[in-house]
Amino acid sequence: MNRNVLFVVNPNAGKKISEKIIRTIEQFFPADINYLIVVWKDRNHFTEILRAIQNDGYTDVVAVGGDGTVNQIAKSIAGTPIRLGIVPVGSGNGLARSLGLSMHIEKAIQQIAAGKSIAIDYGTVNATPFFCTSGVGFDAHIGNLFATSAKRGLKNYVRISLSEYRRYKAKNYTIHINGQTLRRKAFLITVANAGQYGNDFYIAPQASMQDGLFHVVILQPVNLVSAIGLVAKTLRKKAHTSALVETFTASELIIERDQNDTIHFDGEPAMELPRVQYKIVPQALQAIIGDKWSKS
């Protein structure tokens, strides 16, 4: 296959970082593969980039950025033969980690050049695509606060989470799933296509991106001691063994809440109506994988 690769560089990386990334791509990406690098300047500029993706014969589009950039690129090519590549330079890098791609820029570029790929599922939440996780409750609340924070990175995410943990109250939800109606008071509900949020926090370690199913995780209200234990299990890929967690599998579900509230999709927050509908779209995104890829 003759490849034609478009690198779309994170618009929020900053001029110095963007210039460094561009130099690194030019240094490590093979000269015998046709490629173009664009820096995504702002939201209006993405219309031009999208037109190029659709019309200029690209075989691969590489998102160079964090989870928000990856989500934007991935949903632009889902359902087409164009393959998604990721050079991860964000905070969580959930999809890149789930695809076994390296967190080192040089190595990730080499993996993109190798071009090994698979077809993966993605999900929709009220018709908005997501590729790793979506959900309601505490993680959506934190995602909303993190998105408006001036500081980025894992340390700031943890700081916000610890600060909000004592204030946040579990909420009542009605979940319609597999012909059942469940009523739960939950700290959070995560709908997982992939196993992790990012940073190797595996909320649904049994999830697979190729089985046509979500893993739906319902977390009961938790005290501080239990929360610490759950975090430890999450890092060890054992969250599903916690007595605080219920897990279901389904290809679609509906979550109902008492009022409009936040959701998140791949960490990006949004305000949505009380009724939130999830559907899986099987094997609909072609994605380049790295050396650490495993099916589940």
C-alpha positions in Angstrom: 0.0 0.0 0.0 1.3 3.4 -0.9 0.8 5.5 2.2 -0.1 9.2 2.4 0.1 10.4 6.0 -1.2 13.6 7.6 0.2 14.6 11.0 -2.1 17.0 12.8 -0.2 18.7 15.6 -2.0 19.6 18.9 -3.1 23.3 18.7 -2.5 23.8 22.4 1.0 22.4 22.6 2.6 25.9 22.3 4.9 27.2 19.7 8.2 25.8 21.1 6.7 22.4 21.8 5.1 22.2 18.4 8.3 23.2 16.7 10.2 20.5 18.6 7.6 17.8 17.7 7.7 18.8 14.1 11.5 18.5 14.1 11.2 15.1 15.7 8.7 13.8 13.1 11.0 15.0 10.4 14.0 13.3 12.0 12.3 9.9 12.8 9.6 9.4 10.2 10.9 7.6 7.0 11.5 9.9 4.0 10.2 7.3 1.6 6.7 7.6 3.1 4.8 10.6 1.7 3.6 12.8 4.6 2.5 16.3 5.5 2.5 18.1 8.9 -0.1 20.7 9.8 -0.4 22.6 13.1 -4.1 22.9 14.0 -4.3 26.6 14.7 -7.8 27.0 16.1 -11.3 25.6 15.9 -12.1 27.4 12.6 -8.9 25.9 11.1 -10.2 22.4 11.7 -12.8 22.9 8.9 -9.9 23.3 6.5 -8.1 20.3 7.9 -11.2 18.2 7.7 -11.7 19.1 4.1 -8.1 17.9 3.4 -8.7 14.6 5.2 -11.8 14.0 3.1 -10.5 15.0 -0.3 -6.7 14.7 -0.4 -6.3 10.9 -0.4 -4.7 10.4 3.0 -4.4 6.8 4.1 -3.4 7.7 7.7 -4.2 10.7 9.9 -2.0 11.0 13.0 -3.3 13.0 16.0 -0.3 14.6 17.7 -1.7 15.7 21.0 -3.9 14.7 24.0 -7.2 12.9 24.3 -9.3 15.8 23.1 -7.2 16.1 19.9 -7.4 12.3 19.4 -11.1 12.3 19.8 -11.6 15.0 17.3 -9.4 13.3 14.7 -10.8 9.8 15.3 -14.5 10.8 15.0 -13.6 12.6 11.7 -12.3 9.3 10.1 -14.5 6.7 11.9 -16.3 4.6 9.4 -13.8 5.2 6.6 -10.7 3.2 5.5 -8.4 6.0 6.8 -6.3 4.8 9.7 -5.8 6.6 13.0 -2.3 7.1 14.3 -1.5 8.8 17.6 1.7 10.5 18.9 0.7 11.0 22.5 1.7 14.4 24.1 -1.3 14.8 26.4 -2.1 14.2 30.1 -3.9 10.9 30.1 -3.3 9.4 26.6 -6.0 6.8 27.1 -6.5 5.6 23.6 -2.8 5.6 22.7 -2.0 3.5 25.8 -4.9 1.1 25.0 -3.5 0.6 21.5 -0.1 -0.3 22.9 1.6 2.8 21.5 4.7 4.2 23.2 4.6 7.3 25.4 8.0 8.3 24.0 7.5 10.5 21.0 10.4 9.1 18.9 9.2 5.5 19.4 5.6 6.3 18.7 6.6 7.9 15.4 8.5 4.8 14.5 5.4 2.7 15.4 3.3 4.9 13.1 5.8 4.3 10.4 5.6 0.6 10.9 1.8 0.9 10.2 0.5 -2.2 11.9 -3.2 -1.7 12.4 -6.5 -3.3 13.5 -10.2 -2.5 13.4 -11.7 -1.3 16.7 -15.1 -0.5 18.1 -16.2 2.9 19.2 -19.1 4.2 21.2 -21.6 7.0 21.0 -23.2 9.0 23.8 -26.2 10.9 22.7 -24.8 10.4 19.2 -21.4 11.9 20.1 -18.5 9.5 19.4 -16.0 8.4 22.0 -13.3 5.8 21.9 -12.1 4.9 25.4 -14.6 5.8 28.2 -17.6 7.9 28.8 -19.6 8.3 32.0 -21.6 10.3 34.5 -21.0 11.2 38.1 -17.7 12.0 39.9 -15.3 11.5 37.0 -17.5 13.7 34.7 -17.6 16.4 37.4 -13.8 16.3 37.8 -13.4 16.3 34.0 -15.5 19.5 33.8 -13.3 21.2 36.5 -10.1 20.0 34.9 -11.1 21.3 31.5 -11.5 24.9 32.9 -8.3 24.7 35.0 -5.3 26.8 34.0 -3.0 23.9 34.9 -2.8 20.6 33.1 -1.1 17.3 33.9 -1.7 14.3 36.2 -0.7 16.2 39.4 -3.3 18.9 38.9 -6.0 16.2 38.0 -5.2 14.4 41.3 -5.2 17.7 43.2 -8.7 18.6 41.9 -10.0 15.1 42.6 -8.8 15.1 46.2 -10.2 18.5 46.8 -13.6 17.6 45.4 -13.9 14.1 46.8 -15.2 15.2 50.3 -17.8 17.6 48.7 -19.2 15.3 46.0 -22.4 13.4 46.8 -23.4 10.2 45.1 -26.5 10.6 42.8 -29.5 8.5 41.9 -29.6 6.9 38.5 -31.9 4.6 36.5 -30.1 2.3 34.1 -31.9 0.5 31.3 -29.6 -2.3 30.1 -30.1 -5.8 28.6 -33.9 -5.6 29.1 -33.5 -4.7 32.8 -34.2 -1.5 34.7 -31.7 -0.9 37.5 -32.0 1.8 40.1 -28.7 2.7 41.8 -27.2 5.4 44.0 -23.8 5.7 42.5 -20.6 7.7 42.9 -20.0 7.3 39.2 -21.0 5.1 36.2 -18.4 4.5 33.5 -19.2 3.1 30.1 -16.0 1.6 28.8 -15.0 0.7 25.3 -11.4 0.4 26.4 -10.2 -0.6 29.8 -8.7 2.6 31.1 -9.3 6.3 31.5 -5.6 7.1 30.8 -2.4 7.1 32.8 -2.9 3.3 33.2 -6.0 3.7 35.5 -7.9 0.6 34.5 -11.6 1.1 35.6 -12.7 -1.8 33.3 -9.7 -4.0 32.9 -11.8 -6.8 31.2 -13.0 -4.4 28.4 -12.0 -5.1 24.8 -12.1 -2.7 21.9 -13.0 -5.5 19.5 -15.8 -7.4 21.1 -18.8 -5.2 20.2 -19.6 -4.6 23.8 -19.3 -1.9 26.5 -18.2 -2.8 30.0 -20.5 -0.7 32.2 -19.0 0.0 35.7 -21.3 1.2 38.5 -19.4 2.4 41.6 -21.2 2.6 44.9 -20.7 5.5 47.3 -17.3 5.2 48.8 -15.5 6.4 52.0 -11.9 7.6 51.9 -10.4 4.3 53.0 -12.4 2.3 50.4 -11.5 4.9 47.7 -7.8 4.4 48.4 -8.2 0.7 48.1 -10.1 1.0 44.9 -7.4 3.2 43.4 -4.8 0.6 44.2 -6.9 -2.1 42.5 -7.4 0.2 39.5 -3.7 0.5 39.0 -3.3 -3.3 39.3 -6.1 -4.0 36.8 -8.2 -5.4 39.5 -11.0 -2.8 39.8 -13.6 -5.4 38.8 -12.9 -7.5 41.9 -13.9 -4.7 44.3 -17.1 -5.3 46.3 -17.9 -1.6 45.5 -18.1 -2.3 41.8 -20.9 -3.8 39.6 -20.0 -4.6 36.0 -22.3 -5.3 33.1 -21.7 -5.9 29.4 -24.0 -4.5 26.8 -24.0 -3.1 23.2 -26.4 -0.3 24.2 -27.9 1.3 27.4 -29.7 4.3 28.7 -28.9 6.2 31.9 -31.5 8.5 33.4 -30.8 11.2 36.0 -32.9 13.7 37.9 -31.8 16.7 36.0 -29.4 18.1 33.4 -25.9 17.2 34.4 -22.3 16.7 33.1 -21.1 13.7 31.2 -17.6 13.1 29.9 -16.4 11.4 26.7 -12.7 10.5 26.5 -12.3 13.0 29.4 -13.9 15.9 27.5 -16.9 17.3 29.5 -20.3 18.3 28.3 -23.6 19.3 29.8 -26.4 16.9 28.7 -30.1 16.2 29.3 -31.2 13.8 32.0 -31.5 10.9 29.5 -28.1 9.7 28.2 -28.1 7.0 25.5 -25.1 4.8 24.7 -24.6 2.7 21.6 -21.6 0.7 20.4 -20.4 0.9 16.7 -18.5 -2.4 16.1 -15.2 -2.6 14.2 -15.6 0.9 12.7 -12.3 2.6 13.2 -9.0 1.5 11.7 -6.2 2.2 14.2 -2.5 1.8 14.2 -1.2 -0.2 17.1 2.1 -0.4 19.0 4.3 -3.1 20.4 2.3 -3.4 23.6 -1.1 -4.0 22.0 -3.1 -6.8 23.5 -6.7 -7.6 22.6 -8.1 -7.1 26.2 
